[in-house]
């Protein structure tokens, strides 16, 4: 079921990007595979194969619609972690009652909210501790220069840098 969900996620993302953008977007396709995996992980044993395909495909669709939405909302998610892990994870958790008679939609929803509250509080506390001790921002100069240059002394992609040096 896990492999079926991943395959369905990548195929759904590829078909949808082809339909919407008139070309396949490789990063969305790969994130579609990951979203399929995340979607099925809440309950990989009980779904019939056709359900695993459906659950994974919905995960792939979530990625294709969520990535541009986050861009419009100006939420910086360079690698697509929010659509893949948060949104597909919520979908997969809510999908469990579709294939498992021993669960309810309400219990899944309570679990999602409980996890969200715990993670928000724990993360907030840790970020406040980090901010008070070592800081959570670099200087404006370091940010402008780029962390690869200011921290490591080299440019990962010099052709996109500020200077004239080319590789």
KADASUL-V558286 format. One record per residue. N is the residue number from 0. RES is the residue in three letters. SS is DSSP state (A for helix, B for strand, O for the rest). PHI is phi in whole degrees, 0 to 359 (NA if undefined). PSI is psi as a letter, one per 20 degrees, with the letter a starting at -180 (none if undefined). Layout:
BEGIN
N:RES:SS:PHI:PSI
N:RES:SS:PHI:PSI
END
This chain:
BEGIN
0:UNK:O:NA:h
1:UNK:A:297:g
2:UNK:A:294:h
3:UNK:A:298:g
4:UNK:A:295:g
5:UNK:A:297:g
6:UNK:A:298:g
7:UNK:A:294:h
8:UNK:A:297:g
9:UNK:A:291:g
10:UNK:A:294:g
11:UNK:A:298:g
12:UNK:A:295:g
13:UNK:A:295:g
14:UNK:A:297:g
15:UNK:A:290:g
16:UNK:A:294:h
17:UNK:A:297:g
18:UNK:A:292:h
19:UNK:A:277:g
20:UNK:A:256:i
21:UNK:O:66:j
22:UNK:O:199:q
23:UNK:O:279:p
24:UNK:O:260:o
25:UNK:A:299:g
26:UNK:A:294:h
27:UNK:A:290:h
28:UNK:A:297:g
29:UNK:A:294:g
30:UNK:A:293:h
31:UNK:A:297:g
32:UNK:A:297:g
33:UNK:A:297:g
34:UNK:A:295:h
35:UNK:A:298:g
36:UNK:A:297:g
37:UNK:A:297:g
38:UNK:A:299:h
39:UNK:A:275:i
40:UNK:A:294:h
41:UNK:O:297:h
42:UNK:O:202:n
43:UNK:O:278:i
44:UNK:O:269:g
45:UNK:O:276:h
46:UNK:O:294:q
47:UNK:O:293:q
48:UNK:A:307:h
49:UNK:A:295:h
50:UNK:A:291:h
51:UNK:A:299:g
52:UNK:A:297:g
53:UNK:A:296:g
54:UNK:A:297:g
55:UNK:A:294:h
56:UNK:A:297:g
57:UNK:A:298:h
58:UNK:A:302:g
59:UNK:A:296:h
60:UNK:A:294:g
61:UNK:A:304:g
62:UNK:A:300:g
63:UNK:A:297:h
64:UNK:A:274:h
65:UNK:A:283:h
66:UNK:A:301:g
67:UNK:A:293:h
68:UNK:A:297:g
69:UNK:A:297:h
70:UNK:A:298:g
71:UNK:A:295:h
72:UNK:O:279:i
73:UNK:O:61:k
74:UNK:O:262:o
75:UNK:O:279:o
76:UNK:O:225:m
77:UNK:O:302:g
78:UNK:O:262:j
79:UNK:O:77:k
80:UNK:A:292:h
81:UNK:A:293:g
82:UNK:A:297:g
83:UNK:A:289:g
84:UNK:A:267:g
85:UNK:A:287:g
86:UNK:A:289:g
87:UNK:A:293:h
88:UNK:A:294:g
89:UNK:A:297:g
90:UNK:A:302:g
91:UNK:A:299:h
92:UNK:A:293:g
93:UNK:A:289:h
94:UNK:A:280:i
95:UNK:A:306:g
96:UNK:A:296:i
97:UNK:A:294:h
98:UNK:A:236:j
99:UNK:O:229:o
100:UNK:O:294:i
101:UNK:O:276:j
102:UNK:O:233:r
103:UNK:O:234:q
104:UNK:A:299:g
105:UNK:A:297:g
106:UNK:A:294:h
107:UNK:A:294:g
108:UNK:A:295:g
109:UNK:A:299:g
110:UNK:A:298:g
111:UNK:A:298:g
112:UNK:A:296:g
113:UNK:A:299:g
114:UNK:A:296:g
115:UNK:A:299:g
116:UNK:A:295:g
117:UNK:A:300:g
118:UNK:A:297:g
119:UNK:A:296:g
120:UNK:A:293:g
121:UNK:A:298:g
122:UNK:A:295:g
123:UNK:A:301:g
124:UNK:A:297:g
125:UNK:A:296:g
126:UNK:A:295:h
127:UNK:A:295:h
128:UNK:A:297:g
129:UNK:A:298:g
130:UNK:A:297:h
131:UNK:A:285:h
132:UNK:A:258:f
133:UNK:O:255:i
134:UNK:O:86:q
135:UNK:O:238:j
136:UNK:O:233:q
137:UNK:O:269:r
138:UNK:O:291:r
139:UNK:A:301:h
140:UNK:A:296:g
141:UNK:A:295:h
142:UNK:A:295:g
143:UNK:A:294:g
144:UNK:A:292:h
145:UNK:O:104:p
146:UNK:A:292:h
147:UNK:A:298:h
148:UNK:A:282:g
149:UNK:A:286:h
150:UNK:A:267:h
151:UNK:A:252:i
152:UNK:O:78:j
153:UNK:O:212:r
154:UNK:O:254:p
155:UNK:O:291:h
156:UNK:O:229:m
157:UNK:A:297:h
158:UNK:A:293:i
159:UNK:A:255:j
160:UNK:O:281:a
161:UNK:O:278:h
162:UNK:O:277:a
163:UNK:O:259:i
164:UNK:O:290:p
165:UNK:O:236:q
166:UNK:O:258:none
END
